[in-house]
Amino acid sequence: MKKLSRRSFLRTSFASFAGLTMVRPGSFELTPASEVRVDKVKLGNSGLIVSRIALGTGSKGGSKASNQTRLGMENFTKMAHHAYEKGITFFDMADSYGSHQYVGNAIKSLPREKLTLLTKIWTQEDGSDRNVPVRESLDRYRQEMGTDYIDIVLMHCLMQPGWGKNRTHYMEGLAKAKQDGIIKAVGVSCHNWDAMVEAVDNPWVDVIMARINPFQTNMDGTPDVVKELLGKAKKNGIGVIGMKIFGEGRHVSDDEREQSLRFALTEANIHCMTLGMESTAHVDDATKRVMRLAKENKIH
Protein backbone atom coordinates (compact mmCIF):
# COMPACT_ATOMS: atom_id res chain seq x y z
CA MET A 1 0.00 0.00 0.00
CA LYS A 2 1.31 3.46 -0.89
CA LYS A 3 2.12 5.49 2.19
CA LEU A 4 0.59 8.97 2.24
CA SER A 5 2.51 11.98 3.42
CA ARG A 6 0.90 14.06 6.18
CA ARG A 7 0.08 16.81 3.66
CA SER A 8 -1.56 14.34 1.26
CA PHE A 9 -3.49 12.74 4.10
CA LEU A 10 -4.91 16.06 5.28
CA ARG A 11 -5.91 17.07 1.78
CA THR A 12 -7.63 13.75 1.15
CA SER A 13 -9.37 13.82 4.52
CA PHE A 14 -10.76 17.32 4.11
CA ALA A 15 -11.98 16.64 0.57
CA SER A 16 -15.12 15.09 2.01
CA PHE A 17 -15.97 18.22 4.05
CA ALA A 18 -19.53 19.36 3.24
CA GLY A 19 -20.05 16.71 0.57
CA LEU A 20 -17.01 17.33 -1.65
CA THR A 21 -16.99 14.97 -4.61
CA MET A 22 -13.48 15.67 -5.88
CA VAL A 23 -10.10 16.65 -4.51
CA ARG A 24 -9.15 20.12 -5.65
CA PRO A 25 -5.57 20.87 -6.69
CA GLY A 26 -3.27 22.50 -4.18
CA SER A 27 -2.75 21.79 -0.54
CA PHE A 28 -3.55 23.28 2.85
CA GLU A 29 -3.18 22.67 6.54
CA LEU A 30 -6.02 22.36 9.03
CA THR A 31 -6.29 25.06 11.66
CA PRO A 32 -5.06 23.50 14.93
CA ALA A 33 -7.63 22.58 17.57
CA SER A 34 -8.23 24.99 20.42
CA GLU A 35 -10.44 25.50 23.42
CA VAL A 36 -12.57 28.03 21.55
CA ARG A 37 -16.31 27.37 21.80
CA VAL A 38 -19.05 28.34 19.36
CA ASP A 39 -21.34 31.13 20.58
CA LYS A 40 -25.14 31.32 20.59
CA VAL A 41 -27.41 33.46 18.41
CA LYS A 42 -31.07 34.36 18.37
CA LEU A 43 -32.82 32.68 15.43
CA GLY A 44 -35.06 35.52 14.27
CA ASN A 45 -38.41 35.66 16.05
CA SER A 46 -38.65 31.87 16.33
CA GLY A 47 -38.02 32.03 20.06
CA LEU A 48 -34.99 29.76 19.69
CA ILE A 49 -31.41 30.42 20.73
CA VAL A 50 -29.04 28.23 18.70
CA SER A 51 -25.32 27.66 18.27
CA ARG A 52 -23.91 29.70 15.38
CA ILE A 53 -22.81 26.44 13.74
CA ALA A 54 -25.07 23.43 13.25
CA LEU A 55 -23.69 19.96 12.68
CA GLY A 56 -25.11 19.00 9.29
CA THR A 57 -25.81 15.31 8.69
CA GLY A 58 -26.68 15.30 4.99
CA SER A 59 -23.41 15.38 3.04
CA LYS A 60 -24.07 13.40 -0.14
CA GLY A 61 -27.33 12.46 1.56
CA GLY A 62 -30.32 10.57 0.21
CA SER A 63 -32.01 7.17 0.31
CA LYS A 64 -31.70 7.13 4.11
CA ALA A 65 -27.92 7.56 4.19
CA SER A 66 -25.24 10.26 4.13
CA ASN A 67 -21.51 10.66 4.63
CA GLN A 68 -22.24 11.24 8.31
CA THR A 69 -24.23 8.01 8.76
CA ARG A 70 -21.63 6.15 6.73
CA LEU A 71 -19.14 6.96 9.48
CA GLY A 72 -20.93 4.35 11.57
CA MET A 73 -22.71 4.87 14.86
CA GLU A 74 -19.59 4.87 17.06
CA ASN A 75 -17.60 7.35 14.97
CA PHE A 76 -20.56 9.63 14.44
CA THR A 77 -21.29 9.68 18.17
CA LYS A 78 -17.66 10.49 18.93
CA MET A 79 -17.76 13.41 16.48
CA ALA A 80 -21.12 14.67 17.79
CA HIS A 81 -19.88 14.63 21.40
CA HIS A 82 -16.73 16.48 20.36
CA ALA A 83 -18.89 19.08 18.59
CA TYR A 84 -21.01 19.47 21.72
CA GLU A 85 -17.88 20.08 23.78
CA LYS A 86 -16.97 22.83 21.31
CA GLY A 87 -20.34 24.52 21.82
CA ILE A 88 -22.12 23.06 18.78
CA THR A 89 -25.51 22.13 20.22
CA PHE A 90 -27.50 22.40 16.98
CA PHE A 91 -28.08 19.22 14.92
CA ASP A 92 -29.39 19.46 11.34
CA MET A 93 -31.09 16.26 10.14
CA ALA A 94 -33.61 15.04 7.56
CA ASP A 95 -35.74 11.95 7.21
CA SER A 96 -34.14 11.31 3.82
CA TYR A 97 -30.62 11.34 5.32
CA GLY A 98 -31.39 8.50 7.71
CA SER A 99 -29.67 10.50 10.44
CA HIS A 100 -32.38 10.60 13.14
CA GLN A 101 -31.18 7.45 14.89
CA TYR A 102 -27.54 8.55 14.74
CA VAL A 103 -28.27 11.87 16.39
CA GLY A 104 -30.65 10.14 18.80
CA ASN A 105 -27.92 7.78 19.91
CA ALA A 106 -25.40 10.61 20.23
CA ILE A 107 -27.61 12.79 22.44
CA LYS A 108 -28.67 10.08 24.89
CA SER A 109 -26.16 11.31 27.44
CA LEU A 110 -26.56 15.02 26.66
CA PRO A 111 -29.03 17.44 28.30
CA ARG A 112 -31.97 17.76 25.91
CA GLU A 113 -32.81 21.30 27.02
CA LYS A 114 -29.42 22.51 25.78
CA LEU A 115 -29.87 21.06 22.30
CA THR A 116 -31.59 22.26 19.14
CA LEU A 117 -32.86 19.49 16.87
CA LEU A 118 -33.86 20.32 13.31
CA THR A 119 -35.22 17.89 10.75
CA LYS A 120 -36.89 18.06 7.37
CA ILE A 121 -39.94 16.32 5.98
CA TRP A 122 -40.19 15.43 2.29
CA THR A 123 -43.40 16.72 0.75
CA GLN A 124 -45.59 16.07 -2.27
CA GLU A 125 -48.27 18.23 -3.79
CA ASP A 126 -51.55 17.86 -1.91
CA GLY A 127 -53.63 14.97 -3.16
CA SER A 128 -50.66 12.67 -3.71
CA ASP A 129 -51.44 9.12 -2.68
CA ARG A 130 -48.08 9.13 -0.89
CA ASN A 131 -49.21 11.70 1.64
CA VAL A 132 -49.40 10.32 5.16
CA PRO A 133 -50.62 12.13 8.28
CA VAL A 134 -47.97 14.63 9.34
CA ARG A 135 -48.35 13.64 12.99
CA GLU A 136 -47.62 10.04 12.07
CA SER A 137 -44.34 11.10 10.46
CA LEU A 138 -43.43 13.34 13.40
CA ASP A 139 -44.16 10.56 15.88
CA ARG A 140 -41.76 8.31 13.98
CA TYR A 141 -39.09 11.03 13.87
CA ARG A 142 -39.38 11.63 17.62
CA GLN A 143 -39.11 7.92 18.33
CA GLU A 144 -36.02 7.64 16.12
CA MET A 145 -34.39 10.61 17.88
CA GLY A 146 -35.53 9.57 21.33
CA THR A 147 -37.09 12.95 22.10
CA ASP A 148 -40.52 14.23 23.12
CA TYR A 149 -40.30 17.28 20.87
CA ILE A 150 -38.43 18.60 17.82
CA ASP A 151 -37.29 22.20 17.78
CA ILE A 152 -37.54 22.89 14.04
CA VAL A 153 -39.22 21.01 11.18
CA LEU A 154 -38.77 22.25 7.62
CA MET A 155 -40.47 21.20 4.40
CA HIS A 156 -37.50 19.75 2.56
CA CYS A 157 -35.97 20.92 -0.74
CA LEU A 158 -38.71 23.14 -2.17
CA MET A 159 -37.93 23.52 -5.87
CA GLN A 160 -40.99 25.33 -7.23
CA PRO A 161 -43.14 28.33 -6.31
CA GLY A 162 -46.76 27.82 -5.28
CA TRP A 163 -45.92 25.55 -2.35
CA GLY A 164 -48.04 27.72 -0.02
CA LYS A 165 -51.11 26.58 -1.93
CA ASN A 166 -50.25 23.03 -2.95
CA ARG A 167 -48.75 21.79 0.32
CA THR A 168 -51.45 22.77 2.79
CA HIS A 169 -51.60 19.13 3.95
CA TYR A 170 -48.14 19.56 5.47
CA MET A 171 -48.46 23.18 6.51
CA GLU A 172 -51.64 22.52 8.48
CA GLY A 173 -50.20 19.36 10.03
CA LEU A 174 -47.02 21.12 11.11
CA ALA A 175 -48.95 24.12 12.43
CA LYS A 176 -51.11 21.78 14.52
CA ALA A 177 -48.02 20.02 15.87
CA LYS A 178 -46.55 23.40 16.77
CA GLN A 179 -49.76 24.33 18.57
CA ASP A 180 -49.63 21.02 20.48
CA GLY A 181 -46.00 21.52 21.52
CA ILE A 182 -44.66 18.66 19.41
CA ILE A 183 -42.45 21.11 17.49
CA LYS A 184 -41.40 24.69 18.23
CA ALA A 185 -40.83 26.24 14.79
CA VAL A 186 -41.69 25.48 11.17
CA GLY A 187 -40.31 26.54 7.85
CA VAL A 188 -38.78 25.62 4.53
CA SER A 189 -35.52 24.49 2.98
CA CYS A 190 -35.28 26.20 -0.41
CA HIS A 191 -33.57 25.05 -3.60
CA ASN A 192 -35.28 27.50 -5.94
CA TRP A 193 -35.33 31.30 -6.17
CA ASP A 194 -39.09 31.67 -6.60
CA ALA A 195 -39.80 29.26 -3.74
CA MET A 196 -37.54 31.33 -1.50
CA VAL A 197 -39.15 34.62 -2.57
CA GLU A 198 -42.50 33.12 -1.59
CA ALA A 199 -41.13 31.98 1.77
CA VAL A 200 -39.87 35.43 2.74
CA ASP A 201 -43.40 36.89 2.69
CA ASN A 202 -45.30 33.87 4.02
CA PRO A 203 -46.42 34.42 7.66
CA TRP A 204 -46.46 30.63 8.22
CA VAL A 205 -42.67 30.51 7.93
CA ASP A 206 -40.57 30.80 11.10
CA VAL A 207 -37.30 29.58 9.59
CA ILE A 208 -35.72 29.51 6.12
CA MET A 209 -32.72 27.39 5.17
CA ALA A 210 -31.04 28.96 2.14
CA ARG A 211 -28.07 28.22 -0.10
CA ILE A 212 -25.47 30.97 0.19
CA ASN A 213 -21.74 31.30 -0.55
CA PRO A 214 -19.49 33.88 -2.25
CA PHE A 215 -18.84 31.67 -5.29
CA GLN A 216 -22.46 31.30 -6.51
CA THR A 217 -22.03 27.52 -6.43
CA ASN A 218 -25.24 25.51 -6.09
CA MET A 219 -27.16 28.68 -5.33
CA ASP A 220 -30.50 30.14 -6.38
CA GLY A 221 -29.13 33.44 -7.64
CA THR A 222 -26.07 35.64 -7.37
CA PRO A 223 -24.64 36.21 -3.89
CA ASP A 224 -25.82 39.83 -4.04
CA VAL A 225 -29.45 39.09 -4.86
CA VAL A 226 -29.68 36.16 -2.44
CA LYS A 227 -28.22 38.12 0.47
CA GLU A 228 -30.60 41.00 -0.29
CA LEU A 229 -33.58 38.64 -0.17
CA LEU A 230 -32.33 37.06 3.05
CA GLY A 231 -31.95 40.52 4.52
CA LYS A 232 -35.64 41.04 3.84
CA ALA A 233 -36.41 37.73 5.53
CA LYS A 234 -34.49 38.83 8.63
CA LYS A 235 -36.40 42.14 8.70
CA ASN A 236 -39.61 40.10 8.62
CA GLY A 237 -38.46 38.25 11.73
CA ILE A 238 -37.68 34.97 9.97
CA GLY A 239 -34.77 32.91 11.26
CA VAL A 240 -32.26 32.34 8.45
CA ILE A 241 -29.93 29.34 8.35
CA GLY A 242 -27.24 29.29 5.67
CA MET A 243 -26.35 26.07 3.87
CA LYS A 244 -23.92 25.17 1.05
CA ILE A 245 -21.47 27.54 2.73
CA PHE A 246 -18.59 25.82 0.91
CA GLY A 247 -20.63 25.28 -2.27
CA GLU A 248 -21.51 21.69 -1.39
CA GLY A 249 -17.84 21.00 -0.71
CA ARG A 250 -16.45 22.46 -3.92
CA HIS A 251 -14.54 25.24 -2.16
CA VAL A 252 -12.49 23.82 0.70
CA SER A 253 -8.96 25.07 0.15
CA ASP A 254 -7.64 27.11 3.07
CA ASP A 255 -8.30 30.42 1.33
CA GLU A 256 -11.74 29.35 0.13
CA ARG A 257 -12.83 28.20 3.57
CA GLU A 258 -11.67 31.51 4.98
CA GLN A 259 -13.48 33.48 2.27
CA SER A 260 -16.66 31.44 2.59
CA LEU A 261 -16.93 31.75 6.36
CA ARG A 262 -16.09 35.46 6.34
CA PHE A 263 -18.82 36.03 3.74
CA ALA A 264 -21.31 33.96 5.76
CA LEU A 265 -20.58 35.94 8.91
CA THR A 266 -20.32 39.46 7.52
CA GLU A 267 -22.43 39.68 4.35
CA ALA A 268 -24.82 36.79 3.84
CA ASN A 269 -27.64 38.01 6.13
CA ILE A 270 -27.92 34.68 7.94
CA HIS A 271 -28.23 34.05 11.66
CA CYS A 272 -26.31 30.79 11.67
CA MET A 273 -25.00 28.11 9.33
CA THR A 274 -25.05 24.36 8.91
CA LEU A 275 -21.78 22.63 8.00
CA GLY A 276 -21.55 19.01 6.89
CA MET A 277 -18.62 18.05 9.08
CA GLU A 278 -17.33 14.50 9.03
CA SER A 279 -14.56 14.36 11.62
CA THR A 280 -13.37 15.95 14.83
CA ALA A 281 -10.71 17.73 12.77
CA HIS A 282 -13.45 19.36 10.69
CA VAL A 283 -15.21 20.43 13.88
CA ASP A 284 -12.05 21.97 15.31
CA ASP A 285 -11.20 23.80 12.10
CA ALA A 286 -14.69 25.26 11.63
CA THR A 287 -15.05 26.22 15.28
CA LYS A 288 -11.76 28.08 15.46
CA ARG A 289 -12.21 29.82 12.11
CA VAL A 290 -15.77 30.96 12.73
CA MET A 291 -15.08 32.31 16.18
CA ARG A 292 -11.86 34.03 15.12
CA LEU A 293 -13.62 35.70 12.19
CA ALA A 294 -16.55 36.70 14.42
CA LYS A 295 -14.13 38.32 16.84
CA GLU A 296 -12.15 40.07 14.10
CA ASN A 297 -15.33 41.50 12.60
CA LYS A 298 -16.89 42.31 15.99
CA ILE A 299 -19.90 40.06 15.39
CA HIS A 300 -21.97 39.29 18.46
Long-range contacts (C-beta under 8 A, 24 or more apart in sequence): 13-279, 13-281, 14-252, 14-281, 14-282, 14-285, 15-249, 15-252, 16-59, 16-67, 16-249, 16-278, 17-246, 17-249, 17-252, 17-275, 17-276, 17-277, 17-278, 17-282, 18-56, 18-59, 18-244, 18-245, 18-246, 18-248, 18-249, 18-252, 18-275, 18-276, 18-277, 19-58, 19-59, 19-60, 19-61, 19-67, 19-248, 19-249, 19-276, 20-246, 20-248, 20-249, 20-250, 20-252, 21-60, 21-249, 21-250, 22-250, 24-250, 24-252, 24-253, 26-253, 28-253, 28-254, 29-254, 30-281, 30-284, 30-285, 31-284, 31-285, 31-288, 31-289, 32-284, 32-288, 33-280, 33-281, 33-284, 33-288, 34-284, 34-287, 34-288, 36-86, 36-287, 36-288, 36-291, 36-292, 37-86, 37-87, 37-287, 37-291, 38-86, 38-87, 38-88, 38-287, 38-290, 38-291, 39-87, 39-291, 39-294, 39-300, 40-87, 41-271, 41-272, 42-271, 43-185, 43-207, 43-239, 43-241, 43-271, 43-272, 44-206, 44-207, 44-234, 44-237, 44-238, 44-239, 44-240, 44-271, 45-206, 45-237, 45-238, 45-239, 46-152, 46-184, 46-185, 46-206, 46-207, 46-239, 47-184, 47-185, 48-116, 48-151, 48-152, 48-184, 48-185, 48-239, 50-89, 50-90, 50-116, 50-271, 50-272, 51-87, 51-88, 51-89, 51-90, 51-116, 51-272, 52-272, 52-273, 52-290, 52-294, 53-88, 53-90, 53-272, 53-273, 53-274, 53-275, 53-286, 53-287, 53-290, 54-88, 54-90, 54-91, 54-92, 54-116, 54-118, 54-241, 54-272, 54-273, 54-274, 54-275, 55-79, 55-80, 55-83, 55-88, 55-90, 55-91, 55-92, 55-274, 55-275, 55-277, 55-283, 56-92, 56-243, 56-274, 56-275, 56-276, 56-277, 57-91, 57-92, 57-93, 57-94, 57-97, 57-99, 57-102, 57-103, 57-276, 58-92, 58-93, 58-94, 58-96, 58-97, 58-99, 58-276, 59-249, 59-276, 59-278, 61-94, 61-96, 61-97, 61-98, 61-99, 62-96, 62-97, 63-96, 63-98, 64-96, 64-97, 64-98, 65-97, 65-98, 66-97, 66-98, 66-99, 67-276, 67-278, 68-97, 68-99, 68-102, 68-276, 68-278, 69-97, 69-98, 69-99, 69-102, 71-278, 73-102, 73-105, 76-102, 76-105, 76-106, 77-102, 77-105, 77-106, 78-280, 79-277, 79-278, 79-279, 79-280, 79-283, 80-106, 80-107, 81-106, 81-110, 82-280, 82-283, 83-277, 83-283, 84-110, 86-283, 86-284, 86-287, 87-287, 88-283, 88-287, 89-114, 89-115, 89-116, 90-115, 90-116, 90-118, 90-272, 90-274, 91-115, 91-116, 91-117, 91-118, 92-118, 92-241, 92-274, 93-117, 93-118, 93-119, 93-120, 93-145, 94-119, 94-120, 94-122, 94-156, 95-119, 95-120, 95-121, 95-122, 95-137, 95-141, 95-156, 96-120, 96-122, 96-156, 100-141, 100-144, 100-145, 101-144, 101-145, 103-145, 104-144, 104-145, 104-146, 104-147, 105-146, 107-145, 107-146, 107-147, 108-146, 112-147, 115-151, 116-151, 116-152, 117-145, 117-147, 117-150, 117-151, 117-152, 118-150, 118-151, 118-152, 118-153, 118-154, 118-241, 119-145, 119-150, 119-152, 119-153, 119-154, 120-153, 120-154, 120-155, 120-156, 120-157, 120-189, 121-153, 121-154, 121-155, 121-156, 121-170, 121-174, 122-156, 122-157, 123-155, 123-156, 123-158, 123-163, 123-167, 123-169, 123-170, 125-166, 125-167, 126-166, 126-167, 126-168, 126-169, 131-169, 133-173, 134-169, 134-170, 134-172, 134-173, 134-174, 134-176, 134-177, 135-173, 135-176, 135-177, 135-182, 138-177, 138-182, 138-183, 142-182, 149-181, 149-182, 149-183, 149-184, 150-182, 150-183, 150-184, 151-183, 151-184, 151-185, 152-183, 152-184, 152-185, 152-186, 152-187, 152-206, 152-207, 153-177, 153-183, 153-185, 153-186, 153-187, 154-186, 154-187, 154-188, 154-189, 154-207, 154-209, 155-187, 155-188, 155-189, 156-189, 157-189, 157-191, 158-188, 158-189, 158-190, 158-191, 158-192, 158-195, 158-199, 159-191, 159-192, 159-195, 160-192, 160-194, 160-195, 161-192, 161-194, 161-195, 161-197, 161-198, 162-198, 163-188, 163-195, 163-198, 164-198, 164-202, 164-204, 171-204, 175-204, 185-239, 187-238, 187-239, 189-243, 190-220, 191-220, 192-220, 193-220, 193-221, 196-220, 196-226, 196-229, 197-229, 199-233, 199-238, 200-229, 200-232, 200-233, 200-236, 200-238, 201-236, 205-238, 206-238, 206-239, 207-238, 207-239, 207-240, 207-241, 208-233, 208-238, 208-239, 208-240, 208-241, 209-241, 209-242, 209-243, 209-274, 210-240, 210-241, 210-242, 210-243, 210-270, 211-242, 211-243, 211-244, 212-242, 212-243, 212-244, 212-245, 212-263, 212-264, 212-268, 212-270, 213-244, 213-245, 213-246, 213-247, 213-251, 213-260, 213-263, 213-264, 214-259, 214-260, 214-263, 214-267, 215-247, 215-250, 215-251, 215-256, 215-260, 217-244, 217-247, 217-248, 217-250, 217-251, 218-244, 218-247, 218-248, 218-250, 219-244, 223-263, 223-267, 223-268, 226-268, 227-267, 227-268, 227-269, 228-269, 230-268, 230-269, 230-270, 231-269, 233-269, 234-269, 234-271, 239-271, 240-269, 240-270, 240-271, 241-270, 241-271, 241-272, 241-273, 241-274, 242-268, 242-270, 242-272, 242-273, 242-274, 243-273, 243-274, 245-273, 245-274, 245-275, 246-275, 249-276, 257-285, 257-289, 258-289, 258-293, 261-286, 261-289, 261-290, 261-293, 262-293, 262-297, 265-290, 265-293, 265-294, 265-297, 265-299, 266-293, 266-297, 266-299
